[in-house]
């Protein structure tokens, strides 16, 4: 049985060891993270201010993520609309010279071009941006449009047998424009009434209101279809009637350019607002994190010195305890 004096020394050694180990661990954690290990102790038990700042930082970072997502969508839509507008303009610019020439020699290449343009426009509208189909409205897990080949097939079926330009134009217009018609019931698969809204500030949202069922999209697609139908070698239209359909398509393609430009301008405003908000929020995040750092941050040099001193004292204590253990063992053997 150990004397009372030995037990007292052992207890003091154990307390010193626990204190030094805790000091070493806390100092090591502080050096690694750059903040104090025990925030409550450091702040004297008053942590409300810190909690509010940390909550603010969390909300600001969530807002930053929303802004980044919103900007990706805006940039993606802008890129798609720019591409679609270029396709429309290029096809329109190719029509007047052809209508003045012998159309028979141009049927196959122009028909193939129209089909290719139709495919490219549909693909641009169906493109997923950051995993979402942004031209589908709120139903953005699905592509907004069916395959272009299916749309063309449906329109060809609708216009089959007609041999006058007015009849063909009327059937195509009706298929794309009528409520509940072919485009609504067959071609478009997105949301019919909702848009994508992303919070980008207090009571502020970025709204993406342009969908693949927009009037300008219908106008663009129907006029590409008119070019494809007018140049389809199997069509019942005469050369004169084909040219009339092409002339109507040309006017429609030209007219679709202005609404597309307007929509791009609207997107440009959204992009500008998002970028300005991102810059402002980034500054707020930096300021908030600096305030938090000032409250619970450490002096790296002082903390390293504290760590090294505690570690050195702990090593000395280990040596003392080891020697005491050896002495006790020798006493026992005697």
C-alpha positions in Angstrom: 0.0 0.0 0.0 1.4 3.4 -1.0 2.0 6.1 1.6 -0.3 9.1 1.6 2.5 11.3 0.4 3.1 9.1 -2.7 -0.6 9.1 -3.5 -0.7 12.9 -3.3 2.3 13.2 -5.6 0.7 10.8 -8.1 -2.6 12.7 -8.0 -0.8 16.0 -8.7 1.2 14.4 -11.5 -2.0 13.0 -13.1 -3.7 16.4 -12.9 -0.7 18.1 -14.4 -0.6 15.5 -17.1 -4.3 15.9 -18.0 -3.9 19.7 -18.0 -0.8 19.7 -20.2 -2.4 17.1 -22.6 -5.5 19.2 -22.9 -3.4 22.3 -23.5 -1.4 20.5 -26.2 -4.5 19.2 -28.0 -6.3 22.6 -27.9 -3.2 24.4 -29.1 -2.6 21.9 -31.9 -6.3 22.3 -33.0 -6.1 26.1 -32.9 -2.9 26.1 -35.0 -4.5 23.8 -37.5 -7.9 25.6 -37.8 -6.7 29.2 -37.1 -9.4 29.6 -34.5 -9.6 29.0 -30.8 -10.4 25.5 -29.6 -12.9 26.5 -26.9 -15.0 29.3 -28.3 -17.2 29.6 -25.3 -14.3 30.0 -22.9 -12.6 32.5 -25.2 -15.7 34.6 -25.4 -16.4 34.5 -21.7 -19.6 32.4 -22.2 -21.3 35.0 -24.4 -21.6 33.3 -27.8 -24.8 35.0 -29.1 -22.9 37.5 -31.3 -20.8 34.7 -32.8 -23.8 32.6 -33.5 -25.5 35.5 -35.3 -22.4 36.1 -37.4 -22.0 32.5 -38.3 -25.7 32.3 -39.3 -25.3 35.3 -41.5 -22.2 33.8 -43.1 -24.1 30.6 -43.8 -27.0 32.5 -45.4 -24.7 34.6 -47.5 -22.8 31.6 -48.8 -26.1 29.9 -49.7 -27.0 33.1 -51.6 -23.7 33.0 -53.3 -24.4 29.4 -54.5 -27.9 30.5 -55.7 -26.3 33.4 -57.7 -23.7 31.1 -59.3 -26.5 28.7 -60.3 -28.6 31.6 -61.6 -25.7 33.0 -63.7 -25.0 29.5 -65.2 -28.7 29.3 -66.3 -28.6 32.8 -67.7 -25.4 32.3 -69.6 -26.7 28.9 -70.9 -29.9 30.4 -72.1 -28.1 33.3 -73.7 -25.8 31.0 -75.6 -28.7 28.9 -76.9 -30.7 31.9 -78.0 -27.7 33.4 -79.7 -27.2 30.1 -81.6 -30.9 29.9 -82.5 -31.0 33.4 -83.8 -27.9 32.8 -86.0 -29.5 29.7 -87.5 -32.7 31.6 -88.2 -30.9 34.5 -89.8 -28.6 32.3 -91.9 -31.6 30.3 -93.2 -33.6 33.4 -94.0 -30.6 35.0 -95.9 -30.4 31.9 -98.1 -34.0 32.0 -99.2 -34.4 35.1 -101.5 -31.8 34.1 -104.0 -33.2 30.6 -104.2 -36.7 31.8 -104.8 -35.5 33.7 -107.8 -33.7 30.7 -109.4 -34.8 27.4 -110.8 -36.0 25.8 -107.5 -35.9 22.3 -108.8 -32.1 22.2 -108.6 -32.2 23.4 -105.0 -34.8 21.1 -103.5 -32.7 18.4 -102.0 -29.9 20.6 -100.5 -32.3 23.1 -99.1 -34.6 20.4 -97.7 -31.6 18.8 -96.1 -30.5 22.1 -94.7 -33.9 22.8 -93.2 -34.0 19.4 -91.6 -30.5 20.0 -90.1 -31.5 23.5 -88.9 -34.6 22.1 -87.3 -32.6 19.4 -85.5 -30.0 21.9 -84.3 -32.6 24.4 -83.0 -34.5 21.6 -81.1 -31.2 20.3 -79.6 -30.3 23.9 -78.5 -33.7 24.2 -76.7 -33.4 20.7 -75.2 -29.9 21.2 -73.9 -29.4 20.6 -70.2 -27.7 23.4 -68.3 -26.2 22.4 -64.9 -28.4 19.3 -65.1 -31.7 21.2 -65.8 -33.6 21.8 -69.0 -34.1 25.5 -68.6 -36.5 25.9 -71.5 -39.0 23.5 -69.8 -40.2 25.8 -67.1 -40.5 24.1 -63.7 -40.6 20.7 -65.3 -36.9 21.0 -65.9 -36.0 17.3 -65.5 -37.5 16.7 -68.9 -36.6 17.9 -72.3 -39.1 20.5 -73.5 -39.4 19.2 -77.1 -39.6 15.9 -78.8 -37.2 15.0 -81.5 -37.1 17.3 -84.5 -37.6 14.4 -86.9 -40.9 13.5 -85.2 -42.1 17.1 -85.4 -41.4 17.3 -89.1 -43.1 13.9 -89.7 -46.2 15.1 -87.9 -46.3 18.3 -90.0 -45.7 16.4 -93.2 -48.7 14.2 -92.3 -50.8 17.2 -91.6 -50.0 18.9 -95.0 -50.0 15.7 -97.1 -52.1 16.0 -100.2 -52.4 19.8 -100.3 -51.2 21.4 -103.5 -51.6 25.1 -102.8 -49.3 27.3 -100.8 -52.2 28.9 -98.8 -53.4 25.4 -97.7 -50.0 24.3 -96.6 -49.2 27.5 -94.8 -52.6 27.4 -93.0 -52.2 23.8 -91.9 -48.6 24.5 -90.5 -49.7 27.7 -88.8 -52.6 25.9 -87.2 -50.5 22.9 -86.0 -48.0 25.3 -84.2 -50.3 28.1 -83.0 -53.6 26.7 -82.0 -54.3 26.0 -78.3 -54.2 22.3 -77.7 -53.0 21.7 -81.3 -50.2 19.6 -82.6 -47.4 21.6 -81.0 -49.1 21.7 -77.6 -50.3 18.1 -77.5 -47.4 16.4 -79.3 -44.2 18.5 -79.5 -44.0 20.4 -76.2 -43.3 18.4 -73.0 -42.4 21.1 -70.6 -44.4 23.1 -68.1 -47.4 25.0 -69.6 -47.7 27.8 -67.0 -44.6 28.1 -64.8 -41.1 29.4 -64.9 -37.8 28.8 -63.1 -37.3 31.2 -60.2 -34.1 31.3 -58.2 -33.7 33.4 -55.0 -30.8 35.9 -55.5 -31.5 38.3 -52.6 -34.0 39.3 -49.9 -37.4 39.0 -51.6 -35.6 39.0 -55.0 -35.7 36.2 -57.5 -34.2 35.6 -61.0 -37.0 34.6 -63.2 -36.4 32.6 -66.4 -39.6 33.2 -68.2 -38.6 32.0 -71.7 -39.8 28.5 -72.5 -39.7 26.3 -75.6 -43.4 26.9 -76.1 -42.9 30.6 -76.4 -44.5 32.3 -79.4 -41.2 33.2 -81.0 -40.0 29.5 -80.7 -43.2 28.4 -82.4 -42.8 31.0 -85.1 -39.2 29.9 -85.7 -39.9 26.2 -85.8 -43.0 26.5 -88.0 -41.1 28.6 -90.6 -38.2 26.1 -90.7 -40.9 23.5 -91.2 -42.3 25.5 -94.1 -38.9 25.5 -95.8 -38.6 21.8 -95.3 -42.1 21.1 -96.7 -41.7 23.5 -99.6 -38.5 21.8 -100.6 -39.6 18.2 -100.0 -39.3 16.5 -103.4 -42.3 14.3 -102.6 -44.6 17.3 -102.0 -47.6 17.8 -104.2 -46.8 21.5 -104.6 -45.8 23.0 -107.9 -42.7 25.1 -108.3 -44.7 28.3 -108.1 -46.5 27.2 -105.0 -43.2 26.1 -103.4 -41.8 29.6 -103.9 -44.9 31.1 -102.3 -44.4 29.0 -99.2 -40.7 29.9 -99.1 -41.5 33.6 -99.4 -43.9 33.2 -96.4 -41.2 31.3 -94.5 -38.7 34.0 -95.2 -40.9 36.8 -93.8 -41.6 34.7 -90.7 -37.9 34.0 -90.1 -37.0 37.6 -90.4 -39.8 38.6 -88.0 -38.6 36.1 -85.4 -35.3 37.8 -85.1 -36.5 40.9 -83.2 -38.3 39.0 -80.4 -35.2 36.8 -80.0 -33.0 39.9 -79.7 -35.5 41.3 -77.1 -35.3 38.1 -75.1 -31.5 38.2 -75.2 -31.6 41.8 -74.0 -33.8 40.8 -71.1 -31.4 38.0 -70.2 -28.5 40.4 -70.4 -30.2 42.6 -67.7 -30.6 39.5 -65.5 -26.9 38.6 -66.1 -25.8 42.1 -65.1 -27.9 42.1 -62.0 -26.6 38.7 -60.9 -23.0 39.7 -61.4 -23.5 42.9 -59.4 -25.2 40.9 -56.6 -22.4 38.4 -56.6 -19.8 41.1 -56.2 -21.8 42.7 -53.4 -22.4 39.4 -51.6 -18.7 38.4 -51.9 -17.8 41.6 -50.1 -20.4 40.9 -47.4 -19.0 37.4 -46.9 -15.5 38.6 -46.6 -16.5 41.3 -44.0 -18.5 38.8 -42.0 -15.7 36.2 -42.0 -13.3 38.9 -40.9 -15.6 39.8 -38.0 -15.8 36.1 -37.0 -12.0 35.8 -37.3 -11.6 38.8 -35.1 -13.8 37.2 -32.4 -12.4 33.7 -32.3 -9.2 33.9 -34.4 -5.8 33.2 -32.9 -2.3 34.7 -33.2 -0.5 31.8 -35.0 2.9 32.7 -33.5 1.6 32.9 -29.9 -0.4 29.6 -30.3 2.6 27.8 -31.7 4.8 29.0 -28.8 2.1 27.9 -26.4 1.9 24.5 -28.1 5.7 24.0 -28.0 5.9 25.0 -24.3 3.1 22.7 -23.3 4.5 19.9 -25.3 8.0 20.4 -23.7 6.5 20.5 -20.2 4.5 17.3 -21.0 7.7 15.5 -22.0 9.4 16.6 -18.8 6.4 15.4 -16.8 6.5 12.0 -18.6 10.2 11.7 -17.7 9.6 12.5 -14.0 6.7 10.0 -13.9 8.9 7.4 -15.5 11.7 7.9 -13.0 9.2 7.8 -10.1 7.9 4.6 -11.4 11.4 3.1 -11.6 12.1 4.2 -8.0 8.9 2.8 -6.7 9.7 -0.5 -8.4 13.2 -0.6 -6.9 11.7 0.1 -3.4 9.2 -2.8 -4.0 12.1 -5.2 -4.9 13.9 -4.3 -1.7 
